[in-house]
Amino acid sequence: MLDHIRPLVLATLRNRKGVTAAEYAVLAVGIVIAVSAAAVTLGTTISSKFASIFG
């Protein structure tokens, strides 16, 4: 049974396309987290500025 799985695992480890896709996915998640944090922080600041100007 393990004789059939070993070549598949080795082929997967040699395939760089999957690694590159995973790296891009991690990078995209990091960007989404950074943009979300900035939006939450700036959203509160901008909202309070508008409230003080127009409120």
mmJSON file of the N, C-alpha and C atoms, coordinates in Angstrom:
{"data_MODEL":{"atom_site":{
"group_PDB":["ATOM","ATOM","ATOM","ATOM","ATOM","ATOM","ATOM","ATOM","ATOM","ATOM","ATOM","ATOM","ATOM","ATOM","ATOM","ATOM","ATOM","ATOM","ATOM","ATOM","ATOM","ATOM","ATOM","ATOM","ATOM","ATOM","ATOM","ATOM","ATOM","ATOM","ATOM","ATOM","ATOM","ATOM","ATOM","ATOM","ATOM","ATOM","ATOM","ATOM","ATOM","ATOM","ATOM","ATOM","ATOM","ATOM","ATOM","ATOM","ATOM","ATOM","ATOM","ATOM","ATOM","ATOM","ATOM","ATOM","ATOM","ATOM","ATOM","ATOM","ATOM","ATOM","ATOM","ATOM","ATOM","ATOM","ATOM","ATOM","ATOM","ATOM","ATOM","ATOM","ATOM","ATOM","ATOM","ATOM","ATOM","ATOM","ATOM","ATOM","ATOM","ATOM","ATOM","ATOM","ATOM","ATOM","ATOM","ATOM","ATOM","ATOM","ATOM","ATOM","ATOM","ATOM","ATOM","ATOM","ATOM","ATOM","ATOM","ATOM","ATOM","ATOM","ATOM","ATOM","ATOM","ATOM","ATOM","ATOM","ATOM","ATOM","ATOM","ATOM","ATOM","ATOM","ATOM","ATOM","ATOM","ATOM","ATOM","ATOM","ATOM","ATOM","ATOM","ATOM","ATOM","ATOM","ATOM","ATOM","ATOM","ATOM","ATOM","ATOM","ATOM","ATOM","ATOM","ATOM","ATOM","ATOM","ATOM","ATOM","ATOM","ATOM","ATOM","ATOM","ATOM","ATOM","ATOM","ATOM","ATOM","ATOM","ATOM","ATOM","ATOM","ATOM","ATOM","ATOM","ATOM","ATOM","ATOM","ATOM","ATOM","ATOM","ATOM","ATOM","ATOM"],
"id":[1,2,3,4,5,6,7,8,9,10,11,12,13,14,15,16,17,18,19,20,21,22,23,24,25,26,27,28,29,30,31,32,33,34,35,36,37,38,39,40,41,42,43,44,45,46,47,48,49,50,51,52,53,54,55,56,57,58,59,60,61,62,63,64,65,66,67,68,69,70,71,72,73,74,75,76,77,78,79,80,81,82,83,84,85,86,87,88,89,90,91,92,93,94,95,96,97,98,99,100,101,102,103,104,105,106,107,108,109,110,111,112,113,114,115,116,117,118,119,120,121,122,123,124,125,126,127,128,129,130,131,132,133,134,135,136,137,138,139,140,141,142,143,144,145,146,147,148,149,150,151,152,153,154,155,156,157,158,159,160,161,162,163,164,165],
"type_symbol":["N","C","C","N","C","C","N","C","C","N","C","C","N","C","C","N","C","C","N","C","C","N","C","C","N","C","C","N","C","C","N","C","C","N","C","C","N","C","C","N","C","C","N","C","C","N","C","C","N","C","C","N","C","C","N","C","C","N","C","C","N","C","C","N","C","C","N","C","C","N","C","C","N","C","C","N","C","C","N","C","C","N","C","C","N","C","C","N","C","C","N","C","C","N","C","C","N","C","C","N","C","C","N","C","C","N","C","C","N","C","C","N","C","C","N","C","C","N","C","C","N","C","C","N","C","C","N","C","C","N","C","C","N","C","C","N","C","C","N","C","C","N","C","C","N","C","C","N","C","C","N","C","C","N","C","C","N","C","C","N","C","C","N","C","C"],
"label_atom_id":["N","CA","C","N","CA","C","N","CA","C","N","CA","C","N","CA","C","N","CA","C","N","CA","C","N","CA","C","N","CA","C","N","CA","C","N","CA","C","N","CA","C","N","CA","C","N","CA","C","N","CA","C","N","CA","C","N","CA","C","N","CA","C","N","CA","C","N","CA","C","N","CA","C","N","CA","C","N","CA","C","N","CA","C","N","CA","C","N","CA","C","N","CA","C","N","CA","C","N","CA","C","N","CA","C","N","CA","C","N","CA","C","N","CA","C","N","CA","C","N","CA","C","N","CA","C","N","CA","C","N","CA","C","N","CA","C","N","CA","C","N","CA","C","N","CA","C","N","CA","C","N","CA","C","N","CA","C","N","CA","C","N","CA","C","N","CA","C","N","CA","C","N","CA","C","N","CA","C","N","CA","C","N","CA","C","N","CA","C","N","CA","C"],
"label_alt_id":[null,null,null,null,null,null,null,null,null,null,null,null,null,null,null,null,null,null,null,null,null,null,null,null,null,null,null,null,null,null,null,null,null,null,null,null,null,null,null,null,null,null,null,null,null,null,null,null,null,null,null,null,null,null,null,null,null,null,null,null,null,null,null,null,null,null,null,null,null,null,null,null,null,null,null,null,null,null,null,null,null,null,null,null,null,null,null,null,null,null,null,null,null,null,null,null,null,null,null,null,null,null,null,null,null,null,null,null,null,null,null,null,null,null,null,null,null,null,null,null,null,null,null,null,null,null,null,null,null,null,null,null,null,null,null,null,null,null,null,null,null,null,null,null,null,null,null,null,null,null,null,null,null,null,null,null,null,null,null,null,null,null,null,null,null],
"label_comp_id":["MET","MET","MET","LEU","LEU","LEU","ASP","ASP","ASP","HIS","HIS","HIS","ILE","ILE","ILE","ARG","ARG","ARG","PRO","PRO","PRO","LEU","LEU","LEU","VAL","VAL","VAL","LEU","LEU","LEU","ALA","ALA","ALA","THR","THR","THR","LEU","LEU","LEU","ARG","ARG","ARG","ASN","ASN","ASN","ARG","ARG","ARG","LYS","LYS","LYS","GLY","GLY","GLY","VAL","VAL","VAL","THR","THR","THR","ALA","ALA","ALA","ALA","ALA","ALA","GLU","GLU","GLU","TYR","TYR","TYR","ALA","ALA","ALA","VAL","VAL","VAL","LEU","LEU","LEU","ALA","ALA","ALA","VAL","VAL","VAL","GLY","GLY","GLY","ILE","ILE","ILE","VAL","VAL","VAL","ILE","ILE","ILE","ALA","ALA","ALA","VAL","VAL","VAL","SER","SER","SER","ALA","ALA","ALA","ALA","ALA","ALA","ALA","ALA","ALA","VAL","VAL","VAL","THR","THR","THR","LEU","LEU","LEU","GLY","GLY","GLY","THR","THR","THR","THR","THR","THR","ILE","ILE","ILE","SER","SER","SER","SER","SER","SER","LYS","LYS","LYS","PHE","PHE","PHE","ALA","ALA","ALA","SER","SER","SER","ILE","ILE","ILE","PHE","PHE","PHE","GLY","GLY","GLY"],
"label_asym_id":["A","A","A","A","A","A","A","A","A","A","A","A","A","A","A","A","A","A","A","A","A","A","A","A","A","A","A","A","A","A","A","A","A","A","A","A","A","A","A","A","A","A","A","A","A","A","A","A","A","A","A","A","A","A","A","A","A","A","A","A","A","A","A","A","A","A","A","A","A","A","A","A","A","A","A","A","A","A","A","A","A","A","A","A","A","A","A","A","A","A","A","A","A","A","A","A","A","A","A","A","A","A","A","A","A","A","A","A","A","A","A","A","A","A","A","A","A","A","A","A","A","A","A","A","A","A","A","A","A","A","A","A","A","A","A","A","A","A","A","A","A","A","A","A","A","A","A","A","A","A","A","A","A","A","A","A","A","A","A","A","A","A","A","A","A"],
"label_entity_id":["1","1","1","1","1","1","1","1","1","1","1","1","1","1","1","1","1","1","1","1","1","1","1","1","1","1","1","1","1","1","1","1","1","1","1","1","1","1","1","1","1","1","1","1","1","1","1","1","1","1","1","1","1","1","1","1","1","1","1","1","1","1","1","1","1","1","1","1","1","1","1","1","1","1","1","1","1","1","1","1","1","1","1","1","1","1","1","1","1","1","1","1","1","1","1","1","1","1","1","1","1","1","1","1","1","1","1","1","1","1","1","1","1","1","1","1","1","1","1","1","1","1","1","1","1","1","1","1","1","1","1","1","1","1","1","1","1","1","1","1","1","1","1","1","1","1","1","1","1","1","1","1","1","1","1","1","1","1","1","1","1","1","1","1","1"],
"label_seq_id":[1,1,1,2,2,2,3,3,3,4,4,4,5,5,5,6,6,6,7,7,7,8,8,8,9,9,9,10,10,10,11,11,11,12,12,12,13,13,13,14,14,14,15,15,15,16,16,16,17,17,17,18,18,18,19,19,19,20,20,20,21,21,21,22,22,22,23,23,23,24,24,24,25,25,25,26,26,26,27,27,27,28,28,28,29,29,29,30,30,30,31,31,31,32,32,32,33,33,33,34,34,34,35,35,35,36,36,36,37,37,37,38,38,38,39,39,39,40,40,40,41,41,41,42,42,42,43,43,43,44,44,44,45,45,45,46,46,46,47,47,47,48,48,48,49,49,49,50,50,50,51,51,51,52,52,52,53,53,53,54,54,54,55,55,55],
"pdbx_PDB_ins_code":[null,null,null,null,null,null,null,null,null,null,null,null,null,null,null,null,null,null,null,null,null,null,null,null,null,null,null,null,null,null,null,null,null,null,null,null,null,null,null,null,null,null,null,null,null,null,null,null,null,null,null,null,null,null,null,null,null,null,null,null,null,null,null,null,null,null,null,null,null,null,null,null,null,null,null,null,null,null,null,null,null,null,null,null,null,null,null,null,null,null,null,null,null,null,null,null,null,null,null,null,null,null,null,null,null,null,null,null,null,null,null,null,null,null,null,null,null,null,null,null,null,null,null,null,null,null,null,null,null,null,null,null,null,null,null,null,null,null,null,null,null,null,null,null,null,null,null,null,null,null,null,null,null,null,null,null,null,null,null,null,null,null,null,null,null],
"Cartn_x":[0.826,0.0,0.87,1.865,2.741,3.588,3.808,4.576,3.848,2.54,1.751,1.681,1.725,1.591,2.906,4.022,5.329,5.627,5.446,5.71,4.812,3.577,2.67,3.147,3.581,4.072,5.343,6.251,7.496,7.228,6.298,5.955,5.332,4.524,3.902,4.955,5.929,6.987,7.877,8.041,8.86,8.119,6.806,6.005,6.063,6.746,6.902,5.674,4.794,3.601,2.711,2.569,1.751,2.337,3.647,4.312,4.134,4.285,4.117,2.694,1.719,0.325,0.079,0.675,0.511,1.159,2.317,2.971,2.126,1.54,0.666,-0.58,-1.097,-2.271,-1.938,-0.78,-0.364,-0.166,0.446,0.643,-0.695,-1.644,-2.965,-3.686,-3.586,-4.223,-3.603,-2.294,-1.631,-2.086,-2.24,-2.709,-4.139,-4.984,-6.38,-6.446,-5.632,-5.625,-5.158,-4.113,-3.601,-4.621,-5.261,-6.266,-7.468,-7.876,-9.013,-8.703,-7.509,-7.125,-7.074,-6.538,-6.484,-7.88,-8.767,-10.133,-10.869,-10.684,-11.344,-10.799,-9.497,-8.877,-9.241,-9.073,-9.374,-10.873,-11.667,-13.115,-13.617,-13.11,-13.494,-13.024,-11.814,-11.268,-12.041,-12.299,-13.036,-14.463,-15.08,-16.44,-16.501,-15.538,-15.547,-15.26,-14.429,-14.166,-15.426,-16.133,-17.378,-18.409,-18.463,-19.411,-19.086,-17.807,-17.442,-17.659,-17.518,-17.718,-19.203,-19.948,-21.355,-22.315,-21.826,-22.707,-22.904],
"Cartn_y":[-1.197,0.0,1.26,1.302,2.466,2.611,1.511,1.585,2.405,2.457,3.244,4.717,4.983,6.354,7.12,6.432,7.109,7.857,7.262,8.03,9.254,9.158,10.305,11.445,11.106,12.125,12.769,11.962,12.506,13.385,12.987,13.804,15.124,15.09,16.312,17.254,16.704,17.537,18.143,17.451,17.976,19.005,19.028,19.939,21.34,22.269,23.631,24.495,24.089,24.893,24.975,23.893,23.887,24.764,24.743,25.566,27.042,27.392,28.783,29.256,28.418,28.779,28.968,28.118,28.25,29.537,29.883,31.131,32.34,32.318,33.419,33.48,32.335,32.316,32.927,32.583,33.15,34.653,35.089,36.516,37.243,36.642,37.256,37.37,36.349,36.392,37.503,37.651,38.726,40.099,40.272,41.556,41.828,40.813,40.983,41.364,40.744,41.075,42.513,42.924,44.288,45.318,45.074,46.013,46.064,44.912,44.886,45.659,45.468,46.191,47.69,48.086,49.511,50.082,49.326,49.804,49.982,49.05,49.164,50.367,50.526,51.643,52.978,53.094,54.355,54.624,53.573,53.754,54.424,54.012,54.616,56.066,56.322,57.683,58.604,58.148,58.968,59.208,58.191,58.339,59.381,59.359,60.343,61.752,61.888,63.207,63.771,62.934,63.391,63.763,62.995,63.293,64.628,64.917,66.189,67.37,67.156,68.242,68.506,67.449,67.607,67.371,66.908,66.553,67.639],
"Cartn_z":[0.0,0.0,0.0,0.879,0.939,-0.317,-1.038,-2.28,-3.331,-3.266,-4.218,-3.809,-2.538,-2.038,-2.149,-1.925,-1.915,-3.212,-4.395,-5.625,-5.778,-5.323,-5.401,-4.506,-3.306,-2.381,-2.925,-3.45,-4.001,-5.216,-6.064,-7.231,-6.799,-5.763,-5.256,-4.677,-3.973,-3.4,-4.479,-5.601,-6.697,-7.532,-7.464,-8.279,-7.675,-8.333,-7.824,-8.077,-8.983,-9.26,-8.029,-7.321,-6.116,-5.024,-4.906,-3.898,-4.227,-5.485,-5.891,-5.633,-5.942,-5.69,-4.194,-3.391,-1.938,-1.437,-1.996,-1.594,-1.96,-3.144,-3.545,-2.663,-2.258,-1.384,-0.025,0.518,1.809,1.682,0.592,0.347,0.232,-0.489,-0.649,0.691,1.514,2.836,3.685,3.61,4.352,3.903,2.597,2.068,2.509,2.466,2.89,4.366,5.187,6.615,6.831,6.112,6.259,5.801,4.675,4.16,5.097,5.617,6.543,7.824,8.356,9.572,9.318,8.175,7.839,7.658,7.027,6.808,8.129,9.036,10.341,11.102,11.121,11.84,11.209,9.909,9.234,9.179,9.104,9.074,10.335,11.462,12.735,12.802,12.363,12.39,11.462,10.26,9.288,9.759,10.324,10.829,11.943,12.838,13.928,13.408,12.387,11.792,11.14,10.374,9.756,10.813,11.892,12.959,13.623,13.798,14.428,13.489,12.183,11.223,10.996,10.724,10.352,11.505,12.617,13.719,14.649],
"occupancy":[1.0,1.0,1.0,1.0,1.0,1.0,1.0,1.0,1.0,1.0,1.0,1.0,1.0,1.0,1.0,1.0,1.0,1.0,1.0,1.0,1.0,1.0,1.0,1.0,1.0,1.0,1.0,1.0,1.0,1.0,1.0,1.0,1.0,1.0,1.0,1.0,1.0,1.0,1.0,1.0,1.0,1.0,1.0,1.0,1.0,1.0,1.0,1.0,1.0,1.0,1.0,1.0,1.0,1.0,1.0,1.0,1.0,1.0,1.0,1.0,1.0,1.0,1.0,1.0,1.0,1.0,1.0,1.0,1.0,1.0,1.0,1.0,1.0,1.0,1.0,1.0,1.0,1.0,1.0,1.0,1.0,1.0,1.0,1.0,1.0,1.0,1.0,1.0,1.0,1.0,1.0,1.0,1.0,1.0,1.0,1.0,1.0,1.0,1.0,1.0,1.0,1.0,1.0,1.0,1.0,1.0,1.0,1.0,1.0,1.0,1.0,1.0,1.0,1.0,1.0,1.0,1.0,1.0,1.0,1.0,1.0,1.0,1.0,1.0,1.0,1.0,1.0,1.0,1.0,1.0,1.0,1.0,1.0,1.0,1.0,1.0,1.0,1.0,1.0,1.0,1.0,1.0,1.0,1.0,1.0,1.0,1.0,1.0,1.0,1.0,1.0,1.0,1.0,1.0,1.0,1.0,1.0,1.0,1.0,1.0,1.0,1.0,1.0,1.0,1.0],
"B_iso_or_equiv":[0.0,0.0,0.0,0.0,0.0,0.0,0.0,0.0,0.0,0.0,0.0,0.0,0.0,0.0,0.0,0.0,0.0,0.0,0.0,0.0,0.0,0.0,0.0,0.0,0.0,0.0,0.0,0.0,0.0,0.0,0.0,0.0,0.0,0.0,0.0,0.0,0.0,0.0,0.0,0.0,0.0,0.0,0.0,0.0,0.0,0.0,0.0,0.0,0.0,0.0,0.0,0.0,0.0,0.0,0.0,0.0,0.0,0.0,0.0,0.0,0.0,0.0,0.0,0.0,0.0,0.0,0.0,0.0,0.0,0.0,0.0,0.0,0.0,0.0,0.0,0.0,0.0,0.0,0.0,0.0,0.0,0.0,0.0,0.0,0.0,0.0,0.0,0.0,0.0,0.0,0.0,0.0,0.0,0.0,0.0,0.0,0.0,0.0,0.0,0.0,0.0,0.0,0.0,0.0,0.0,0.0,0.0,0.0,0.0,0.0,0.0,0.0,0.0,0.0,0.0,0.0,0.0,0.0,0.0,0.0,0.0,0.0,0.0,0.0,0.0,0.0,0.0,0.0,0.0,0.0,0.0,0.0,0.0,0.0,0.0,0.0,0.0,0.0,0.0,0.0,0.0,0.0,0.0,0.0,0.0,0.0,0.0,0.0,0.0,0.0,0.0,0.0,0.0,0.0,0.0,0.0,0.0,0.0,0.0,0.0,0.0,0.0,0.0,0.0,0.0],
"pdbx_formal_charge":[null,null,null,null,null,null,null,null,null,null,null,null,null,null,null,null,null,null,null,null,null,null,null,null,null,null,null,null,null,null,null,null,null,null,null,null,null,null,null,null,null,null,null,null,null,null,null,null,null,null,null,null,null,null,null,null,null,null,null,null,null,null,null,null,null,null,null,null,null,null,null,null,null,null,null,null,null,null,null,null,null,null,null,null,null,null,null,null,null,null,null,null,null,null,null,null,null,null,null,null,null,null,null,null,null,null,null,null,null,null,null,null,null,null,null,null,null,null,null,null,null,null,null,null,null,null,null,null,null,null,null,null,null,null,null,null,null,null,null,null,null,null,null,null,null,null,null,null,null,null,null,null,null,null,null,null,null,null,null,null,null,null,null,null,null],
"auth_seq_id":[1,1,1,2,2,2,3,3,3,4,4,4,5,5,5,6,6,6,7,7,7,8,8,8,9,9,9,10,10,10,11,11,11,12,12,12,13,13,13,14,14,14,15,15,15,16,16,16,17,17,17,18,18,18,19,19,19,20,20,20,21,21,21,22,22,22,23,23,23,24,24,24,25,25,25,26,26,26,27,27,27,28,28,28,29,29,29,30,30,30,31,31,31,32,32,32,33,33,33,34,34,34,35,35,35,36,36,36,37,37,37,38,38,38,39,39,39,40,40,40,41,41,41,42,42,42,43,43,43,44,44,44,45,45,45,46,46,46,47,47,47,48,48,48,49,49,49,50,50,50,51,51,51,52,52,52,53,53,53,54,54,54,55,55,55],
"auth_comp_id":["MET","MET","MET","LEU","LEU","LEU","ASP","ASP","ASP","HIS","HIS","HIS","ILE","ILE","ILE","ARG","ARG","ARG","PRO","PRO","PRO","LEU","LEU","LEU","VAL","VAL","VAL","LEU","LEU","LEU","ALA","ALA","ALA","THR","THR","THR","LEU","LEU","LEU","ARG","ARG","ARG","ASN","ASN","ASN","ARG","ARG","ARG","LYS","LYS","LYS","GLY","GLY","GLY","VAL","VAL","VAL","THR","THR","THR","ALA","ALA","ALA","ALA","ALA","ALA","GLU","GLU","GLU","TYR","TYR","TYR","ALA","ALA","ALA","VAL","VAL","VAL","LEU","LEU","LEU","ALA","ALA","ALA","VAL","VAL","VAL","GLY","GLY","GLY","ILE","ILE","ILE","VAL","VAL","VAL","ILE","ILE","ILE","ALA","ALA","ALA","VAL","VAL","VAL","SER","SER","SER","ALA","ALA","ALA","ALA","ALA","ALA","ALA","ALA","ALA","VAL","VAL","VAL","THR","THR","THR","LEU","LEU","LEU","GLY","GLY","GLY","THR","THR","THR","THR","THR","THR","ILE","ILE","ILE","SER","SER","SER","SER","SER","SER","LYS","LYS","LYS","PHE","PHE","PHE","ALA","ALA","ALA","SER","SER","SER","ILE","ILE","ILE","PHE","PHE","PHE","GLY","GLY","GLY"],
"auth_asym_id":["A","A","A","A","A","A","A","A","A","A","A","A","A","A","A","A","A","A","A","A","A","A","A","A","A","A","A","A","A","A","A","A","A","A","A","A","A","A","A","A","A","A","A","A","A","A","A","A","A","A","A","A","A","A","A","A","A","A","A","A","A","A","A","A","A","A","A","A","A","A","A","A","A","A","A","A","A","A","A","A","A","A","A","A","A","A","A","A","A","A","A","A","A","A","A","A","A","A","A","A","A","A","A","A","A","A","A","A","A","A","A","A","A","A","A","A","A","A","A","A","A","A","A","A","A","A","A","A","A","A","A","A","A","A","A","A","A","A","A","A","A","A","A","A","A","A","A","A","A","A","A","A","A","A","A","A","A","A","A","A","A","A","A","A","A"],
"auth_atom_id":["N","CA","C","N","CA","C","N","CA","C","N","CA","C","N","CA","C","N","CA","C","N","CA","C","N","CA","C","N","CA","C","N","CA","C","N","CA","C","N","CA","C","N","CA","C","N","CA","C","N","CA","C","N","CA","C","N","CA","C","N","CA","C","N","CA","C","N","CA","C","N","CA","C","N","CA","C","N","CA","C","N","CA","C","N","CA","C","N","CA","C","N","CA","C","N","CA","C","N","CA","C","N","CA","C","N","CA","C","N","CA","C","N","CA","C","N","CA","C","N","CA","C","N","CA","C","N","CA","C","N","CA","C","N","CA","C","N","CA","C","N","CA","C","N","CA","C","N","CA","C","N","CA","C","N","CA","C","N","CA","C","N","CA","C","N","CA","C","N","CA","C","N","CA","C","N","CA","C","N","CA","C","N","CA","C","N","CA","C","N","CA","C"],
"pdbx_PDB_model_num":[1,1,1,1,1,1,1,1,1,1,1,1,1,1,1,1,1,1,1,1,1,1,1,1,1,1,1,1,1,1,1,1,1,1,1,1,1,1,1,1,1,1,1,1,1,1,1,1,1,1,1,1,1,1,1,1,1,1,1,1,1,1,1,1,1,1,1,1,1,1,1,1,1,1,1,1,1,1,1,1,1,1,1,1,1,1,1,1,1,1,1,1,1,1,1,1,1,1,1,1,1,1,1,1,1,1,1,1,1,1,1,1,1,1,1,1,1,1,1,1,1,1,1,1,1,1,1,1,1,1,1,1,1,1,1,1,1,1,1,1,1,1,1,1,1,1,1,1,1,1,1,1,1,1,1,1,1,1,1,1,1,1,1,1,1]
}}}
